[in-house]
Amino acid sequence: MSLAAEPLGLDLGKAVKSAGYAVGEYEAVIAELSSFAAFGMPERAVAKRRAEFLAGRFAARQALAVLGVDGVPGRNENGSPRWPDRVVGSITHGAARALCAVALSSEVRAIGIDAERLMDEGAKDELRARICSLDERALLERSLPSPEHHLVTFAFSAKESLYKCLFPLVGRFMDFSAARVVAALGAESGPGIVGELTLELSVDWSEEFRRGQRLRASFLASDAHVESAVVLSA
């Protein structure tokens, strides 16, 4: 098979199984997976979207197989993956990869993963401000050895992972201001950084997930992209 494996770099513990693939040559990926049945395939979408969707579902099948589950996630009305019974999971398409992480619901209550290309230095301040407040950006600069535009990408990815983790539990979409970075730890690892951001909910997300509650997002950054994850134990 020519589809190149490029798995999740984060270690999320023994309960979480993952798989991933490079998604660069869109038409080649579509051709490679032409016989792969994936419910909800956006047939009229551009090649990039179709390639990412197929590769993400294919990664999900591989991750589920490692978990001991045979199948492919369906698609809910809101577009999110519909996982087999007793399984939780998350799929992300970003940084020219399609990644999936899954776990048994008896061991993990919810999981969210995300991968992003690092912003370049010319990213507009309006964009950075939508993702992180000035206080968040100052905290990140004090805490991690990376330029601000990369740090904002770390926060973007961590918040995306948080939202994807909590959405199945709260049933509502939230904007970037609904959680804020209140702590950051990280260390250089090879050509990148491995670390953790602590996110505090800025508003009530549900009766259970209230303002002030804190959750942790692990992240792994290279010189080109960052991946992150939020995992809630059962």
PLY file of the C-alpha trace (Angstrom):
ply
format ascii 1.0
element vertex 234
property float x
property float y
property float z
element edge 233
property int vertex1
property int vertex2
end_header
0.00 0.00 0.00
1.42 3.41 -0.94
-0.56 5.51 1.57
2.19 6.70 3.94
1.65 6.13 7.64
2.39 9.17 9.79
1.04 8.42 13.25
0.22 10.67 16.17
3.44 11.56 17.97
1.86 12.16 21.37
1.88 9.36 23.92
-1.66 9.34 25.34
-1.29 6.25 27.51
-1.99 2.56 27.01
-5.77 2.95 26.86
-5.64 5.17 23.76
-4.91 3.69 20.33
-4.11 5.87 17.35
-3.26 5.83 13.66
-2.45 8.46 11.07
-1.54 9.04 7.45
0.09 11.72 5.36
-2.37 13.63 3.16
-0.43 15.63 0.61
-1.15 14.27 -2.86
-4.95 14.50 -2.70
-5.79 12.70 -5.94
-3.37 9.90 -5.09
-4.98 9.43 -1.67
-8.46 9.37 -3.24
-7.32 6.79 -5.80
-5.62 4.68 -3.12
-8.81 4.61 -1.02
-11.31 4.38 -3.90
-12.60 1.00 -2.70
-12.78 2.02 0.95
-16.37 2.48 2.10
-16.74 5.55 4.34
-20.27 6.68 5.22
-20.82 10.41 4.83
-18.17 10.95 2.19
-18.61 14.52 0.82
-18.77 13.50 -2.84
-19.05 17.05 -4.21
-16.30 18.52 -2.04
-12.93 19.60 -3.40
-10.20 16.96 -3.66
-8.48 18.15 -0.45
-11.62 17.67 1.63
-12.41 14.27 0.11
-8.84 13.04 0.59
-8.77 14.20 4.22
-12.15 12.62 4.95
-11.17 9.27 3.45
-7.76 9.20 5.12
-9.29 10.17 8.48
-11.87 7.38 8.29
-9.21 4.94 7.14
-7.03 5.93 10.11
-10.07 5.41 12.34
-10.54 1.88 11.03
-6.89 1.10 11.74
-7.03 2.58 15.25
-10.27 0.71 16.01
-8.67 -2.53 14.83
-5.79 -2.04 17.27
-8.44 -1.51 19.95
-10.05 -4.82 18.94
-13.10 -3.26 17.28
-14.03 -3.94 13.65
-15.66 -1.00 11.90
-15.56 2.56 10.63
-17.24 5.52 12.38
-20.48 6.79 10.91
-21.46 10.44 10.70
-23.80 12.34 13.02
-26.15 15.03 11.73
-23.80 17.73 13.04
-20.95 16.22 11.03
-19.08 14.67 13.95
-18.01 11.01 13.82
-20.46 8.45 15.21
-18.40 5.86 17.03
-19.27 2.20 17.62
-20.86 1.30 20.93
-18.51 1.47 23.92
-15.94 3.50 21.99
-14.90 7.16 22.19
-12.65 8.81 19.67
-11.51 11.86 17.75
-10.34 12.54 14.19
-8.34 15.52 12.98
-7.25 16.69 9.55
-4.41 19.17 9.66
-0.76 19.80 8.83
-1.10 17.52 5.77
-2.10 14.57 7.97
-5.23 12.70 8.98
-5.08 11.33 12.52
-7.40 9.34 14.76
-7.31 8.35 18.43
-9.78 5.96 20.06
-10.36 4.25 23.40
-12.92 2.09 25.16
-15.46 4.19 27.05
-14.86 2.01 30.12
-11.34 3.46 30.29
-11.63 6.92 28.71
-14.69 9.12 28.97
-13.85 11.48 26.11
-10.94 12.44 23.89
-10.14 15.27 21.51
-7.13 15.57 19.21
-6.00 18.27 16.81
-3.10 18.96 14.42
-2.23 22.33 12.90
0.44 23.91 10.73
2.31 26.57 12.67
1.23 30.12 11.89
3.80 32.24 10.10
5.16 35.47 11.52
2.87 37.51 9.27
-0.34 36.18 10.85
-2.59 39.17 11.54
-2.95 40.39 15.10
-6.74 40.25 14.72
-6.46 36.49 14.19
-4.12 36.04 17.14
-6.43 38.11 19.33
-9.44 35.91 18.48
-7.50 32.87 19.69
-5.64 34.29 22.71
-6.00 37.38 24.84
-2.96 39.56 25.50
-2.69 38.01 28.97
-2.66 34.50 27.50
-0.04 35.45 24.94
2.16 37.04 27.62
1.88 33.92 29.80
2.83 31.68 26.88
5.85 33.84 26.02
7.05 33.68 29.63
6.61 29.93 29.79
7.67 28.39 26.47
10.75 28.84 24.22
8.96 29.67 20.96
8.02 32.82 19.01
4.58 34.26 19.69
2.99 33.18 16.39
3.95 29.58 17.15
2.67 29.86 20.72
-0.69 31.12 19.50
-0.87 28.04 17.25
-0.19 25.83 20.29
-3.11 27.49 22.09
-5.34 27.24 19.01
-4.70 23.52 18.76
-5.14 22.92 22.48
-8.49 24.74 22.51
-9.63 22.79 19.45
-8.76 19.54 21.26
-10.65 20.72 24.32
-13.77 21.57 22.31
-13.66 18.25 20.44
-13.26 16.38 23.73
-16.14 18.12 25.49
-18.59 18.51 22.60
-20.06 14.98 22.92
-20.65 15.68 26.63
-22.05 19.22 26.43
-23.67 19.22 22.98
-22.75 22.77 22.08
-20.07 24.61 20.12
-17.98 27.20 21.95
-15.71 29.98 20.71
-12.08 30.51 21.65
-12.92 32.89 24.49
-14.82 30.11 26.31
-11.51 28.75 27.63
-8.24 30.47 28.44
-4.67 29.34 28.93
-3.70 29.76 32.60
-0.50 27.71 32.74
2.05 26.31 30.29
4.90 23.87 30.69
7.25 22.67 28.00
10.74 21.57 27.17
12.75 21.22 24.00
12.68 17.68 22.63
14.79 17.08 19.53
13.81 19.70 16.92
10.59 20.62 18.74
8.84 21.12 22.06
6.77 18.75 24.18
4.56 20.15 26.91
1.20 20.83 28.43
-1.21 23.75 28.52
-3.71 24.16 31.34
-7.03 25.52 30.09
-9.60 27.13 32.38
-13.23 27.34 31.30
-14.21 31.02 31.10
-17.97 30.34 31.08
-20.30 27.51 32.06
-20.27 24.90 29.29
-22.87 22.70 31.02
-24.13 21.82 34.49
-21.07 19.60 34.89
-18.39 21.67 33.17
-18.56 25.00 34.92
-16.66 28.25 34.75
-13.31 27.95 36.51
-12.85 24.23 35.87
-9.39 23.38 34.56
-8.37 20.72 32.05
-4.97 19.87 30.60
-3.99 19.62 26.95
-0.76 17.85 26.05
1.06 19.04 22.93
3.98 18.13 20.72
5.40 20.73 18.34
7.93 20.36 15.53
9.38 23.19 13.46
6.37 22.98 11.11
3.32 21.78 13.01
1.79 21.09 16.41
-0.49 18.32 17.59
-2.44 18.32 20.84
-4.84 16.20 22.85
-7.24 16.39 25.78
-8.17 13.09 27.42
-10.77 12.64 30.17
-10.42 9.43 32.13
-13.55 7.36 32.78
0 1
1 2
2 3
3 4
4 5
5 6
6 7
7 8
8 9
9 10
10 11
11 12
12 13
13 14
14 15
15 16
16 17
17 18
18 19
19 20
20 21
21 22
22 23
23 24
24 25
25 26
26 27
27 28
28 29
29 30
30 31
31 32
32 33
33 34
34 35
35 36
36 37
37 38
38 39
39 40
40 41
41 42
42 43
43 44
44 45
45 46
46 47
47 48
48 49
49 50
50 51
51 52
52 53
53 54
54 55
55 56
56 57
57 58
58 59
59 60
60 61
61 62
62 63
63 64
64 65
65 66
66 67
67 68
68 69
69 70
70 71
71 72
72 73
73 74
74 75
75 76
76 77
77 78
78 79
79 80
80 81
81 82
82 83
83 84
84 85
85 86
86 87
87 88
88 89
89 90
90 91
91 92
92 93
93 94
94 95
95 96
96 97
97 98
98 99
99 100
100 101
101 102
102 103
103 104
104 105
105 106
106 107
107 108
108 109
109 110
110 111
111 112
112 113
113 114
114 115
115 116
116 117
117 118
118 119
119 120
120 121
121 122
122 123
123 124
124 125
125 126
126 127
127 128
128 129
129 130
130 131
131 132
132 133
133 134
134 135
135 136
136 137
137 138
138 139
139 140
140 141
141 142
142 143
143 144
144 145
145 146
146 147
147 148
148 149
149 150
150 151
151 152
152 153
153 154
154 155
155 156
156 157
157 158
158 159
159 160
160 161
161 162
162 163
163 164
164 165
165 166
166 167
167 168
168 169
169 170
170 171
171 172
172 173
173 174
174 175
175 176
176 177
177 178
178 179
179 180
180 181
181 182
182 183
183 184
184 185
185 186
186 187
187 188
188 189
189 190
190 191
191 192
192 193
193 194
194 195
195 196
196 197
197 198
198 199
199 200
200 201
201 202
202 203
203 204
204 205
205 206
206 207
207 208
208 209
209 210
210 211
211 212
212 213
213 214
214 215
215 216
216 217
217 218
218 219
219 220
220 221
221 222
222 223
223 224
224 225
225 226
226 227
227 228
228 229
229 230
230 231
231 232
232 233
